[in-house]
Amino acid sequence: MTVEERIKSGELYPCSIEGDDEEMAARRMEAKELLYDYNLTRPSEFEKRTEILKKVFAEFGEGGYIEPPLYCNWGTHVHIGKHFYANFGMVLVDDTDVFIGDNVMIAPNVIIATGGHPISPKLRLAPYQFNKPIHIGSNVWIGAGSILLPGVTIGDNTVIGAGSVVTKDIPANVVAFGDPCRVSREIEEE
């Protein structure tokens, strides 16, 4: 099994920077270098920012914009649809795939984390890790300071309230918030 297959398997695997193969280490460094450049762009450098994001991410749809600073592990596991907007301080722990639909808005300081570690202290000391993809539908709004944990799916048109910790799937067309995040009500046409 290749390193890429291992980190996308969803199973526990031994993880350490020292254990990475050279290609994976080079990919991670390239993402960090590009994000460094991105985070130091001038506010007026829209085109330069877009060019960098198209190099960082697997997909970055037209009309997308992300306020710096932006942080991610790889970038190459992130798939972003059209007309995406993220405010300051988005963190993508993209050790496996993150899929984001069209017309998604992300408020400041949101963390999207596909990677986790086992509860067992012995396994954490090894160290071991697991990764599960995150899916965010289209027309979703994620409130400030929210955290999305490995493996969750958020359905189309849903609003996640500020400060939420999303530990389980949230269906389409609802308002959900809290720690843990729970559905509060359905979104009705008004």
C-alpha positions in Angstrom: 0.0 0.0 0.0 1.4 3.4 -1.0 1.6 6.2 1.6 -1.3 8.0 -0.2 -3.4 4.9 -0.1 -2.6 4.5 3.6 -3.6 8.0 4.6 -6.9 7.7 2.6 -7.8 4.2 3.9 -9.7 5.4 7.0 -7.8 2.8 9.1 -5.3 3.5 11.8 -1.8 3.9 10.5 1.6 4.9 12.0 2.2 8.5 11.3 5.3 10.6 11.7 7.0 13.2 9.5 10.1 11.1 9.7 8.2 8.1 8.2 7.0 10.0 5.1 8.5 9.1 1.8 10.4 11.8 0.0 7.6 12.5 -2.5 5.0 13.0 0.3 7.4 15.2 2.3 8.1 17.3 -0.9 4.3 17.7 -1.5 3.7 18.9 2.0 6.6 21.4 1.8 5.3 22.7 -1.5 1.9 23.4 0.0 3.5 25.2 3.0 5.6 27.3 0.7 2.7 28.3 -1.5 0.5 29.1 1.6 3.3 31.2 3.0 3.3 33.2 -0.3 -0.5 33.4 -0.2 -0.7 34.6 3.3 1.8 37.4 2.5 -0.1 38.7 -0.6 -1.3 42.3 -0.6 -5.1 42.9 -0.3 -5.2 44.1 -3.9 -3.5 41.0 -5.4 -6.7 39.1 -6.2 -5.4 37.4 -9.4 -2.2 36.3 -7.6 -4.2 34.8 -4.8 -6.4 32.9 -7.2 -3.3 31.6 -9.1 -1.8 30.3 -5.9 -5.0 28.6 -4.7 -5.3 26.8 -8.0 -1.8 25.4 -7.4 -2.5 24.5 -3.8 -5.9 22.8 -4.1 -7.0 19.8 -6.2 -9.9 21.9 -7.4 -10.8 25.6 -6.8 -13.9 26.7 -8.6 -14.5 30.0 -10.4 -15.5 33.0 -8.3 -13.9 31.6 -5.2 -12.1 33.8 -2.6 -10.4 33.1 0.7 -9.2 35.8 3.1 -5.7 35.1 4.4 -4.4 33.7 6.6 -5.2 30.2 5.4 -3.6 27.0 6.7 -3.7 23.4 5.4 -1.6 20.3 5.5 -1.6 19.2 1.9 -4.0 21.3 -0.2 -4.1 18.6 -2.8 -6.9 16.8 -1.0 -9.2 19.8 -1.1 -11.9 20.1 -3.7 -13.8 23.4 -3.7 -16.8 24.3 -5.9 -17.8 27.6 -7.5 -18.4 30.9 -5.7 -16.8 29.8 -2.4 -16.0 32.3 0.3 -14.0 31.8 3.4 -13.2 34.5 5.9 -10.0 34.9 7.9 -8.3 32.0 9.6 -9.7 28.9 7.9 -7.7 25.7 8.8 -7.9 22.6 6.7 -6.4 19.5 8.2 -6.7 17.8 4.9 -5.0 14.5 5.5 -7.6 13.0 3.2 -10.3 14.5 1.0 -12.4 17.5 1.7 -15.2 18.1 -0.7 -17.0 21.5 -0.7 -19.9 22.3 -3.0 -20.9 25.5 -4.7 -21.9 28.8 -3.0 -20.5 27.9 0.4 -19.7 30.5 2.9 -17.3 30.0 5.8 -17.0 32.5 8.6 -13.7 33.3 10.5 -11.7 30.7 12.3 -13.4 27.6 11.1 -11.5 24.3 11.4 -12.1 21.4 9.0 -10.2 18.4 10.3 -10.1 15.0 8.5 -7.5 13.6 10.7 -7.8 12.2 14.2 -5.9 10.1 16.7 -6.9 7.1 18.8 -8.1 7.4 22.4 -5.6 4.8 23.6 -2.5 6.5 25.0 -0.3 3.6 23.8 -1.5 4.1 20.2 -1.1 7.9 20.4 2.5 7.5 21.6 3.3 5.2 18.6 2.0 7.7 17.0 -1.1 6.5 15.1 -3.6 8.4 13.2 -6.8 7.9 11.1 -8.4 10.1 8.4 -11.9 10.3 7.2 -13.2 12.5 4.4 -15.5 15.5 5.0 -18.3 16.5 2.6 -19.9 19.9 2.6 -22.9 20.3 0.3 -23.8 23.4 -1.8 -25.3 26.6 -0.4 -24.0 25.9 3.1 -23.0 28.6 5.6 -20.7 27.6 8.5 -20.6 30.0 11.4 -17.5 31.5 13.0 -15.3 29.3 15.2 -17.0 26.0 14.1 -15.1 22.8 14.0 -15.9 19.9 11.6 -14.5 16.6 12.8 -13.4 13.6 10.6 -16.0 11.9 8.5 -18.9 14.3 8.7 -21.2 15.3 5.9 -23.2 18.6 5.9 -26.2 18.6 3.5 -27.1 21.2 1.0 -28.6 24.6 2.1 -27.7 24.0 5.8 -26.6 26.6 8.3 -24.1 25.6 11.0 -24.3 28.1 13.9 -21.2 29.8 15.3 -19.0 27.9 17.7 -20.5 24.5 16.7 -18.6 21.2 17.0 -19.9 19.0 14.2 -19.3 15.4 15.3 -22.0 13.6 13.2 -23.6 14.1 9.8 -26.0 17.1 9.5 -28.8 16.7 6.9 -29.8 19.2 4.2 -32.1 22.2 4.7 -31.6 22.7 8.4 -30.2 25.1 11.0 -27.9 23.3 13.4 -25.7 24.5 16.2 -24.0 23.6 19.5 -21.4 21.4 21.0 -22.1 18.8 19.9 -23.9 20.2 16.9 -27.6 19.3 16.7 -30.4 20.2 14.4 -32.5 23.0 15.7 -35.0 23.4 13.0 -35.7 22.9 9.3 -35.3 25.8 6.9 -38.6 26.7 5.4 -39.3 28.9 2.4 -40.3 32.3 3.6 
